[in-house]
Amino acid sequence: MSFTRRGVLGAAATATAATAIGAHPARAQAPGGSTYDPANGPLLLPRKRIGIQLYTVRDQVAALGFAEVLRRLRAMGYREIEFAGYNAQGRRWSNQELKALLRRNGLRGIGSHVNYFSANPAGYSFVTQLEQVLQDAKEIGLPYIGTASSPGARYGETVDGYKRAAEDFNRFGAAARALGMRFYQHNHSGEFAIENGTRLYDVILAETDPDLVFFELDLFWAYVGQDRFPGFKPTDYLWNHPLRFPLLHVKDGIETDTGPFFGWIMTDVGDGDVPLEEVLQGLNPGLHHFIVERDTAVDPVVNPAGSFATAERSYDYLSRLRVRGPR
């Protein structure tokens, strides 16, 4: 590992800290040990580019509906929203409702996750309902529309399966571009597996048209992938091919060796071992959108403070990062 492992002690500290709803205190040290003054110096990330994936607060969306959740997220400071479906409170909210709510709250809908493939011909996925998926995104006003499904979801987790998926992705990307949008894929850790010496993620990158297919690198899952399938650095993808990765999932976690995610647990952004500041310092922030996500934020056992507390603390951490050294 190229970053500090806090292990079980860090996990316990995170659980304690999570019980206090509110912002992170000013920190004397940033992750990785570098010092910075949160009151001085230019911001590292443009605040208008900090967003949240609504899956993080899906319990609140289900209970309160989009109107109240978007209002609260904007009050925390968020400017961008990534959808994880359009249902809440037992109904499908209309595209017109969602677009109006975003505008009313001064928010930008940045993207949405939709299944790549469904075995049900009537299922809502890119393969089975491409025209409807794109039309919904267009009407809501989303510049990006993507999937968090693995490229192997349709044809298998093999080199050949990824090559066939790339053909699908190029088709989705062309259709999205025709409507003024971009298609993207969000990774988990399995995409970094190796088959006969070939890393699967490299296949989907190489076989897709860079003008049609884009990617949302989930930093937590990329570092889990590095643990599971060594031999690459997540930063190599971002720093060497920034235009392929307009979206980032800024997600954090701690490696405990017994955690439920291949030995890892998830934390609020800024509380874990993923070298977030190191990664972000190496980027041109004007080329990317920085989207908070924590899958386990709704679990009262591991996150008793609740998903809104995760959203607030994570935004506060990102919004306070400062540029370190010459850019």
JOLIN-V739920 format. One record per run of one state. SS is the DSSP state (h for helix, s for strand, l for the rest). FROM is the first residue (numbers start at 0). LEN is the number of residues. If there is no record, write none. Layout:
# JOLIN-V739920
((SS,FROM,LEN) (SS,FROM,LEN))
This chain:
# JOLIN-V739920
((l,0,6) (h,6,11) (l,17,11) (s,28,1) (l,29,5) (s,34,1) (l,35,7) (s,42,1) (l,43,3) (h,46,3) (s,49,4) (h,53,11) (l,64,1) (h,65,11) (l,76,3) (s,79,4) (l,83,3) (s,86,2) (l,88,2) (s,90,2) (l,92,2) (h,94,10) (l,104,3) (s,107,6) (l,113,1) (s,114,1) (l,115,9) (s,124,1) (l,125,4) (h,129,11) (l,140,3) (s,143,4) (l,147,4) (h,151,4) (l,155,3) (h,158,20) (l,178,3) (s,181,5) (l,186,3) (h,189,3) (l,192,1) (s,193,2) (l,195,2) (s,197,2) (h,199,8) (l,207,5) (s,212,6) (h,218,10) (l,228,5) (h,233,7) (l,240,1) (h,241,3) (l,244,2) (s,246,4) (l,250,1) (s,251,8) (l,259,1) (s,260,1) (l,261,1) (s,262,5) (l,267,8) (h,275,6) (l,281,3) (h,284,3) (l,287,1) (s,288,4) (l,292,14) (h,306,14) (l,320,1) (s,321,1) (l,322,5))
